[in-house]
Amino acid sequence: MNPTAAEQIAKAVLYEGYMLYPYRPSAVKNQQRFNFGVLYPQAFSEAQKGLDPYTLHSECLVQGAGSSRLQVRLHFLQLVERSIEEASGCGFHAVKSLTVDGQTFYSWQEAMEREQEIPASRVDDLLQQKIIWPMHLPAGTSAEILYDSRGTVAGRIVRTQSAVDGSLVVEVHATAEDVFKITLRVANVTAIDDAANVSRDFALLRSLVSAHLILGVEGGQFVSLLDPPAELRLMAEACHNHGVFPVLVGEAQRRDTMLVSPIILYDYPQIAPESAGDLFDGTEIDEILSLRILTMTDDEKREMRESDERSRAMLARTESMPAEQFMKLHGALRGLRRVSEEAR
């Protein structure tokens, strides 16, 4: 398994949709973020007639033996509600934003990276018994006091995370000699009262956001579902995937790591070396987004800077980007090869 290469791609998938251009909480585009890989609570999903899924289902093939060992990691974001409260008399009251000594604090949704890892298991053991891995993320609240320059309490930031309950199921079935089908199911079973009348934002705080899986195998090789060997094509076509698609990741030609992605990718996807960092919005290219950031007004940049640590870092990186780096974003030629006379 090649965790470094896989995690670079997985990180990009994890934060796709986290903050969309123009990177401000007040922007209409950011009123409904996270459209990829969201597993909502089951009750909410059923109230929405299944339009908002609560499960993902993935199947892929691995060539190996009974002694091969399978590794499974589930990655996702858990949203945290950040509320801003202004000091008032002996208490606090909620506000949309609060300015303290020229710095504005906004109510917003932050995100915490979560990971569930199942210990490596032998294929022989998984053939005999599937793994059902329950997960529970407890609710919690924390408060950060905001002081002004005189040391007076001006307000506080309250961060609240809701409990999330789910399960990860791993099954293995032999499909041919030394060929096994891996079946994975992830479900969000978080309880919600009166699910038909809660908002999407309420459900998101109890969801698995940008959920994806990283699979590794020792003593075996995964089979590409995009370009399987001829003898395995029918078995590959019989693999069913809902809401995700498995692709090979890592160094080209290695087949020990697979990313089960909620975004359609090709085998061995790569982060462009010219990219200076995350932009979170895959609907545009780096050059366009970077140039648009630079054209934002001072007030827009101030909101971007003060709303979120990741957008603040993005703004600082873009504003300090040297001209030669911008030129690299304009385009690159890759994979050139000589054309033979016969192919002309």
C-alpha positions as CSV (number, residue, x, y, z in Angstrom):
1,M,0.0,0.0,0.0
2,N,1.3,3.5,-0.9
3,P,-0.4,5.7,1.7
4,T,1.4,9.0,0.6
5,A,0.2,9.0,-3.0
6,A,-3.3,7.8,-2.0
7,E,-3.7,10.4,0.7
8,Q,-2.8,13.3,-1.6
9,I,-5.7,12.4,-3.9
10,A,-7.9,11.5,-0.9
11,K,-7.3,14.9,0.7
12,A,-8.4,16.7,-2.5
13,V,-11.5,14.6,-2.6
14,L,-12.1,15.2,1.1
15,Y,-12.3,19.0,0.8
16,E,-14.0,19.2,-2.6
17,G,-16.9,21.6,-2.0
18,Y,-15.7,22.7,1.5
19,M,-15.6,26.3,0.4
20,L,-16.7,27.4,-3.0
21,Y,-15.7,30.6,-5.0
22,P,-16.1,33.4,-4.0
23,Y,-15.1,31.8,-0.7
24,R,-17.3,33.8,1.6
25,P,-20.1,32.5,3.9
26,S,-22.4,35.2,2.6
27,A,-22.1,34.1,-1.0
28,V,-25.2,32.3,-2.4
29,K,-22.9,29.5,-3.7
30,N,-21.8,28.7,-0.2
31,Q,-25.3,28.3,1.2
32,Q,-25.4,24.7,0.1
33,R,-21.9,23.2,0.2
34,F,-20.8,19.6,0.1
35,N,-22.6,18.0,-2.8
36,F,-20.2,15.0,-3.1
37,G,-20.0,12.0,-0.9
38,V,-22.5,13.0,1.8
39,L,-24.1,10.2,3.8
40,Y,-27.1,11.7,5.6
41,P,-28.8,10.1,8.7
42,Q,-31.0,7.2,7.6
43,A,-34.2,8.8,8.9
44,F,-33.6,12.0,7.0
45,S,-32.8,10.1,3.8
46,E,-35.9,8.1,4.1
47,A,-38.0,11.3,4.7
48,Q,-36.5,12.7,1.5
49,K,-37.5,9.5,-0.4
50,G,-33.9,8.5,-0.8
51,L,-32.9,11.6,-2.7
52,D,-30.2,12.3,-0.1
53,P,-28.4,8.9,0.5
54,Y,-27.5,7.5,3.8
55,T,-25.4,4.6,2.4
56,L,-22.6,3.9,0.0
57,H,-22.0,0.5,-1.6
58,S,-18.8,-0.5,-3.4
59,E,-17.6,-3.7,-5.0
60,C,-14.1,-4.3,-6.5
61,L,-11.9,-7.3,-7.3
62,V,-8.6,-8.4,-5.9
63,Q,-6.3,-11.1,-7.2
64,G,-4.5,-12.9,-4.4
65,A,-4.7,-15.8,-2.1
66,G,-6.2,-16.7,1.2
67,S,-3.1,-15.3,2.9
68,S,-3.5,-11.9,1.3
69,R,-4.3,-9.2,3.8
70,L,-6.9,-6.5,3.2
71,Q,-6.7,-3.0,4.7
72,V,-9.7,-0.7,4.9
73,R,-9.9,3.0,6.0
74,L,-12.9,5.2,5.9
75,H,-12.3,9.0,5.7
76,F,-14.9,11.7,6.0
77,L,-15.5,15.2,7.5
78,Q,-17.7,15.8,10.5
79,L,-19.2,19.3,10.5
80,V,-19.0,21.5,13.6
81,E,-21.4,24.3,14.1
82,R,-19.6,27.5,15.0
83,S,-21.9,30.0,16.7
84,I,-20.9,33.6,17.5
85,E,-22.4,35.1,20.7
86,E,-22.1,38.7,21.9
87,A,-21.6,39.5,25.6
88,S,-24.8,41.1,27.0
89,G,-25.1,41.9,30.6
90,C,-24.3,38.8,32.6
91,G,-24.8,36.5,29.6
92,F,-24.4,36.0,25.9
93,H,-26.8,36.1,22.9
94,A,-26.3,34.6,19.4
95,V,-25.5,36.9,16.5
96,K,-24.5,36.2,12.9
97,S,-21.2,38.1,13.2
98,L,-19.3,40.1,15.8
99,T,-16.5,42.6,15.3
100,V,-13.9,42.9,18.0
101,D,-11.2,45.5,17.6
102,G,-11.6,45.5,13.8
103,Q,-11.7,41.7,13.4
104,T,-15.0,40.1,12.5
105,F,-16.0,36.7,13.6
106,Y,-18.8,34.8,11.7
107,S,-21.2,32.0,12.5
108,W,-20.2,29.2,10.2
109,Q,-19.7,25.4,9.8
110,E,-16.2,24.2,10.3
111,A,-15.0,20.6,9.6
112,M,-13.1,18.0,11.5
113,E,-11.3,15.2,9.7
114,R,-12.4,11.8,10.8
115,E,-11.0,8.3,10.1
116,Q,-12.1,4.8,10.9
117,E,-9.5,2.1,10.2
118,I,-10.2,-1.6,10.3
119,P,-7.2,-3.7,11.3
120,A,-5.7,-5.6,8.4
121,S,-7.5,-8.9,7.9
122,R,-6.7,-12.1,6.0
123,V,-8.8,-12.9,3.0
124,D,-9.3,-16.4,4.4
125,D,-10.9,-15.0,7.6
126,L,-13.1,-12.6,5.6
127,L,-14.4,-15.5,3.5
128,Q,-15.6,-17.1,6.6
129,Q,-17.1,-14.1,8.4
130,K,-17.8,-10.5,7.3
131,I,-16.7,-7.6,9.4
132,I,-19.3,-5.2,10.9
133,W,-17.5,-2.2,12.3
134,P,-19.7,0.1,14.3
135,M,-18.6,3.7,14.8
136,H,-19.8,6.4,17.3
137,L,-18.7,10.0,17.4
138,P,-20.0,11.6,20.6
139,A,-21.6,15.0,20.9
140,G,-19.6,17.8,22.4
141,T,-19.4,21.6,23.0
142,S,-16.6,24.0,23.6
143,A,-16.4,27.7,24.1
144,E,-13.7,30.3,23.3
145,I,-13.9,33.7,25.0
146,L,-13.3,36.8,22.8
147,Y,-11.6,39.7,24.6
148,D,-11.2,43.2,23.3
149,S,-8.0,45.3,23.6
150,R,-9.0,46.4,27.1
151,G,-9.4,42.9,28.3
152,T,-13.2,43.1,28.4
153,V,-15.2,40.1,27.4
154,A,-16.8,41.0,24.1
155,G,-18.3,37.7,23.2
156,R,-17.5,34.0,22.6
157,I,-17.2,31.4,19.9
158,V,-19.2,28.2,20.7
159,R,-18.4,25.1,18.7
160,T,-20.9,22.3,18.8
161,Q,-20.6,18.8,17.3
162,S,-23.5,16.5,17.1
163,A,-23.3,12.7,17.7
164,V,-22.9,10.6,14.6
165,D,-23.5,6.8,14.5
166,G,-22.6,4.6,11.6
167,S,-21.3,1.2,10.4
168,L,-18.8,-0.1,8.0
169,V,-19.3,-3.6,6.6
170,V,-16.6,-5.6,4.7
171,E,-17.4,-8.9,2.9
172,V,-15.2,-11.1,0.7
173,H,-16.5,-13.7,-1.8
174,A,-14.4,-16.0,-4.1
175,T,-15.4,-15.4,-7.7
176,A,-12.7,-17.5,-9.5
177,E,-9.5,-19.1,-8.7
178,D,-7.3,-16.6,-6.8
179,V,-9.9,-13.8,-7.6
180,F,-12.1,-12.3,-4.8
181,K,-14.9,-9.8,-4.8
182,I,-14.6,-7.2,-2.0
183,T,-17.9,-5.7,-1.0
184,L,-18.1,-2.6,1.3
185,R,-21.0,-0.8,2.7
186,V,-21.0,2.3,4.8
187,A,-24.2,3.5,6.5
188,N,-25.2,6.5,8.6
189,V,-27.7,5.3,11.3
190,T,-27.7,8.5,13.4
191,A,-31.1,8.9,15.1
192,I,-33.2,12.0,14.3
193,D,-36.5,12.9,15.7
194,D,-39.2,14.3,13.3
195,A,-36.8,13.8,10.4
196,A,-39.3,15.0,7.8
197,N,-39.3,18.5,9.3
198,V,-35.6,19.2,9.8
199,S,-33.4,21.3,7.5
200,R,-30.5,20.1,5.4
201,D,-28.1,22.0,7.6
202,F,-29.4,20.2,10.6
203,A,-28.9,16.9,8.8
204,L,-25.4,17.8,7.6
205,L,-24.2,18.3,11.1
206,R,-25.1,14.7,11.7
207,S,-23.7,13.4,8.4
208,L,-20.6,11.8,7.0
209,V,-19.4,14.4,4.6
210,S,-17.1,13.7,1.6
211,A,-17.0,10.0,2.7
212,H,-14.6,7.8,0.8
213,L,-12.5,4.6,1.4
214,I,-8.9,3.8,0.9
215,L,-8.2,0.1,0.4
216,G,-4.8,-1.6,0.5
217,V,-3.8,-5.2,-0.1
218,E,-0.7,-7.1,0.9
219,G,0.2,-10.2,-1.1
220,G,-2.2,-9.4,-3.8
221,Q,-3.3,-6.9,-6.5
222,F,-6.5,-4.9,-7.2
223,V,-8.1,-5.2,-10.6
224,S,-8.8,-2.0,-12.5
225,L,-12.6,-1.7,-13.1
226,L,-11.9,0.8,-15.9
227,D,-9.4,-1.4,-17.8
228,P,-9.6,-4.9,-16.5
229,P,-7.7,-7.8,-18.1
230,A,-9.8,-9.6,-20.8
231,E,-10.2,-12.7,-18.7
232,L,-11.7,-10.6,-15.8
233,R,-13.8,-8.2,-17.7
234,L,-17.1,-9.9,-17.1
235,M,-16.4,-10.1,-13.4
236,A,-15.4,-6.5,-13.3
237,E,-18.6,-5.4,-15.1
238,A,-20.6,-7.3,-12.5
239,C,-19.2,-5.2,-9.7
240,H,-21.9,-2.7,-8.5
241,N,-21.0,0.7,-7.1
242,H,-23.5,3.2,-5.8
243,G,-22.4,6.7,-5.0
244,V,-18.8,5.9,-5.4
245,F,-16.3,4.4,-7.9
246,P,-13.1,2.5,-7.1
247,V,-9.9,3.6,-8.9
248,L,-6.3,2.6,-8.6
249,V,-4.1,5.2,-6.9
250,G,-0.4,5.6,-6.3
251,E,2.5,5.0,-8.7
252,A,1.5,3.9,-12.2
253,Q,1.3,0.2,-12.7
254,R,1.2,-0.6,-9.0
255,R,-2.1,-2.2,-7.9
256,D,-1.8,-2.4,-4.2
257,T,-4.0,0.7,-3.3
258,M,-7.5,1.7,-4.4
259,L,-9.5,4.8,-3.7
260,V,-13.2,4.4,-3.5
261,S,-14.1,7.9,-4.5
262,P,-17.4,9.8,-4.5
263,I,-16.0,11.8,-7.5
264,I,-15.5,10.2,-10.8
265,L,-11.8,9.8,-11.4
266,Y,-9.5,7.7,-13.7
267,D,-6.9,5.2,-12.5
268,Y,-3.8,6.8,-11.0
269,P,-5.1,10.4,-10.7
270,Q,-2.5,12.9,-9.8
271,I,-2.4,16.4,-8.3
272,A,-0.9,18.7,-10.9
273,P,2.6,19.7,-9.7
274,E,1.9,23.2,-10.8
275,S,-0.9,23.5,-8.3
276,A,0.1,25.6,-5.3
277,G,-2.5,24.3,-2.9
278,D,-6.2,23.5,-2.3
279,L,-8.9,25.6,-4.0
280,F,-11.8,23.3,-2.9
281,D,-13.8,24.1,-6.0
282,G,-13.2,21.6,-8.8
283,T,-15.6,23.3,-11.2
284,E,-12.8,25.7,-12.2
285,I,-9.1,25.5,-13.0
286,D,-6.4,26.9,-10.7
287,E,-5.5,29.8,-13.0
288,I,-9.1,31.1,-13.2
289,L,-9.8,30.8,-9.5
290,S,-6.5,32.4,-8.5
291,L,-7.1,35.3,-10.8
292,R,-10.6,35.7,-9.6
293,I,-9.4,35.8,-6.0
294,L,-7.1,38.7,-6.8
295,T,-10.0,40.7,-8.3
296,M,-12.1,40.5,-5.2
297,T,-12.8,43.7,-3.3
298,D,-11.1,44.5,0.0
299,D,-14.3,43.9,1.8
300,E,-14.8,40.5,0.1
301,K,-11.2,39.5,0.9
302,R,-11.7,40.6,4.5
303,E,-14.8,38.3,4.9
304,M,-12.8,35.5,3.2
305,R,-9.9,36.0,5.5
306,E,-12.0,36.2,8.7
307,S,-14.5,33.4,8.0
308,D,-12.3,30.3,7.9
309,E,-8.7,29.3,8.5
310,R,-8.4,27.4,5.2
311,S,-9.8,30.2,3.1
312,R,-7.5,32.6,4.9
313,A,-4.5,30.5,4.0
314,M,-5.7,30.2,0.4
315,L,-5.9,34.0,0.2
316,A,-2.5,34.6,1.7
317,R,-1.0,32.0,-0.7
318,T,-2.6,33.5,-3.8
319,E,-1.7,37.1,-3.0
320,S,1.9,36.1,-2.4
321,M,2.2,33.9,-5.5
322,P,5.1,35.0,-7.7
323,A,4.6,35.7,-11.4
324,E,6.5,32.7,-12.5
325,Q,4.1,30.4,-10.5
326,F,1.1,32.1,-12.3
327,M,2.7,31.3,-15.6
328,K,2.9,27.6,-14.7
329,L,-0.8,27.6,-14.0
330,H,-1.6,28.7,-17.6
331,G,-1.1,25.2,-19.0
332,A,1.3,22.3,-19.5
333,L,2.0,19.6,-22.0
334,R,2.3,16.0,-20.8
335,G,2.5,12.6,-22.3
336,L,4.0,13.6,-25.6
337,R,5.2,10.7,-27.7
338,R,6.6,10.3,-31.2
339,V,4.1,9.3,-33.9
340,S,5.3,6.5,-36.2
341,E,5.0,6.8,-39.9
342,E,2.5,3.9,-39.9
343,A,0.2,5.8,-37.5
344,R,0.0,9.0,-39.6
